[in-house]
Amino acid sequence: MKVNANTEKQSKNRKPKEGKDLSRYNRIARFYDIFEKPMESFMFNGWRKRLFERMENSNNDIILEIGVGTGKNIPFYTNGRYIALDISKKMIKKAKDKTMKLGTELKADVDFIIADVEFLPFRDDTFDKVFTTFVFCSVENPVKGLKEANRVLRKRKKAFFLEHMLPKNKVLQPIFHIMNLVARLMGPEINRKTDRNIEEAGFKIVEQEYLLGTVFRLIVAEKF
Ligand SMILES: C[S@@+](CC[C@H](N)C(=O)[O-])C[C@H]1O[C@@H](n2cnc3c(N)ncnc32)[C@H](O)[C@@H]1O
């Protein structure tokens, strides 16, 4: 199947965002891995592994990672052909460097694209799987981005999301609202109801695993 995967440019009729969210991610790309290292070692890396175990990719799968960032999921890529996209050129550069370093250890094909999830440069029903990790807290219009993810996924195929959200615990919620003020300086909106957004975008949630209470969720959703 032909996928528009060989271009590093935003598709011609889509103007990349130039807002403060984009410049923020370009700016933090250099420090991102260092900043996240403690949480990565204690929690995130194990959760990434769990997400890939759930995906059960096969060699024929065409898989889209939205918001690849510095490429932290790339060491887990196996089986199939991957398209990794991000809106930030500097994040993509980091992801590419990571891929080069992996060399023959990487057991999958990967193409990188600079693109905005709100305007995906792919035809309807292109991918066998779509996934994100810690992305829909950052996307300016999450429901629009999720609708695009839904559009490019083939029918009855699954999308996988590892995302943080507003915890269900009412005592914790005010604390998270205060934390969100600080998080916004770095980029993400940590208190979104991404589970609800996923459903609003037209997916059916078929599995939801709560992580660290209900702060993080591993969600499997189907396009029907
Ligand atoms: C918090 S980082 C997570 C990166 C990576 N997925 C990870 O697990 O480490 C969020 C990423 O989403 C990207 N992003 C934000 N808005 C986006 C958009 N509209 N389209 C595509 N990528 C976007 C940012 O550039 C950034 O790399």
The ligand as a MOL file (V3000), in Angstrom:
LIG
                    3D

  0  0  0     0  0            999 V3000
M  V30 BEGIN CTAB
M  V30 COUNTS 27 29 0 0 0
M  V30 BEGIN ATOM
M  V30 1 C 4.8240 15.2740 25.5900 0
M  V30 2 S 5.5410 14.9780 24.0210 0 CHG=1
M  V30 3 C 5.4860 13.1910 23.9070 0
M  V30 4 C 6.4740 12.6430 22.9180 0
M  V30 5 C 6.5010 11.1300 22.7640 0
M  V30 6 N 5.2810 10.6080 22.2450 0
M  V30 7 C 6.8470 10.4370 24.0600 0
M  V30 8 O 6.1470 9.4880 24.4450 0
M  V30 9 O 7.8630 10.7960 24.6750 0 CHG=-1
M  V30 10 C 4.2590 15.5050 22.9140 0
M  V30 11 C 4.6790 15.4940 21.4620 0
M  V30 12 O 3.5270 15.7820 20.6620 0
M  V30 13 C 3.9130 16.6530 19.6180 0
M  V30 14 N 2.7400 17.4110 19.1610 0
M  V30 15 C 2.0660 18.3940 19.8100 0
M  V30 16 N 1.0560 18.8590 19.0490 0
M  V30 17 C 1.0820 18.1430 17.8960 0
M  V30 18 C 0.2950 18.1630 16.7090 0
M  V30 19 N -0.7190 19.0170 16.5850 0
M  V30 20 N 0.5980 17.3000 15.7160 0
M  V30 21 C 1.6360 16.4280 15.8490 0
M  V30 22 N 2.4310 16.3680 16.9420 0
M  V30 23 C 2.1600 17.2160 17.9610 0
M  V30 24 C 4.9880 17.5480 20.2520 0
M  V30 25 O 5.7910 18.1790 19.2940 0
M  V30 26 C 5.7320 16.5360 21.1040 0
M  V30 27 O 6.7890 15.9340 20.4220 0
M  V30 END ATOM
M  V30 BEGIN BOND
M  V30 1 1 1 2
M  V30 2 1 2 3
M  V30 3 1 2 10
M  V30 4 1 3 4
M  V30 5 1 4 5
M  V30 6 1 5 6
M  V30 7 1 5 7
M  V30 8 2 7 8
M  V30 9 1 7 9
M  V30 10 1 10 11
M  V30 11 1 11 12
M  V30 12 1 11 26
M  V30 13 1 12 13
M  V30 14 1 13 14
M  V30 15 1 13 24
M  V30 16 1 14 15
M  V30 17 1 14 23
M  V30 18 2 15 16
M  V30 19 1 16 17
M  V30 20 1 17 18
M  V30 21 2 17 23
M  V30 22 1 18 19
M  V30 23 2 18 20
M  V30 24 1 20 21
M  V30 25 2 21 22
M  V30 26 1 22 23
M  V30 27 1 24 25
M  V30 28 1 24 26
M  V30 29 1 26 27
M  V30 END BOND
M  V30 END CTAB
M  END
